[in-house]
Amino acid sequence: MAGKKTGSGEESDARKVKQRGARRDLDALRERRMQAAEMFAAGRRQIDVAVELEVSQQTASRWYRQWTEGGSEALEGAGRAGRRPRLDDTQIEVIREELLQGPRAHGFATGV
């Protein structure tokens, strides 16, 4: 039966696939914004951009505003997603080396 929980894990597997599929492809998003910039430069209307690139009218309007204020560079994006790391590469390497020494090297009674 559709929607029935079987206990076999099928539902959770489907949820995992859905979550994985939700990840952003930052290069593809950037490419779509660059296409919009080219279209604006060619004199295309915001509604044409929205329809052709399959984005909302609000998104096309926001891109147009950014493009008029800063050109194509304004649509390139931040280049990364998520928070900036709090630790630099040197600090991460120190932590890695300490972890490789194991728990006993840091005063624990067992290696667990």
VENZI-V522118 format. One record per backbone hydrogen bond with DSSP energy under -0.5 kcal/mol. CO is the residue of the C=O (numbers start at 0). NH is the residue of the N-H. E is the energy in kcal/mol with one decimal. If there is no record, write none. Layout:
BEGIN
co: {CO	CO}
nh: {NH	NH}
e: {E	E}
END
This chain:
BEGIN
co: {0	3	8	9	10	11	12	13	14	15	16	17	18	19	23	24	25	26	27	28	29	30	31	32	33	34	35	36	37	38	39	44	45	46	47	48	49	49	50	55	56	57	58	59	60	61	62	63	64	65	66	69	70	71	72	87	88	89	90	91	92	93	94	95	96	97	97	98	102	102	103}
nh: {3	5	12	13	14	15	16	17	18	19	20	21	21	22	25	28	29	30	31	32	33	34	35	36	37	38	39	40	41	43	42	48	49	50	51	52	53	54	53	59	60	61	62	63	64	65	66	67	68	69	70	73	73	74	75	91	92	93	94	95	96	97	98	99	100	100	101	101	105	107	106}
e: {-1.4	-0.6	-2.3	-2.3	-2.0	-2.2	-2.2	-2.2	-2.4	-2.5	-2.3	-0.9	-0.7	-1.3	-1.0	-2.2	-2.3	-2.4	-2.1	-2.0	-2.3	-2.1	-1.9	-2.1	-2.2	-2.3	-2.8	-2.5	-1.5	-2.6	-1.7	-2.0	-2.7	-2.3	-2.7	-2.6	-0.6	-2.1	-0.6	-2.2	-2.4	-2.5	-2.8	-2.4	-2.4	-2.5	-2.8	-2.8	-1.9	-2.4	-2.5	-0.5	-1.0	-1.4	-1.2	-2.1	-2.0	-2.0	-2.1	-2.4	-2.4	-2.2	-2.6	-2.0	-1.0	-0.6	-0.6	-1.0	-1.5	-1.9	-1.7}
END
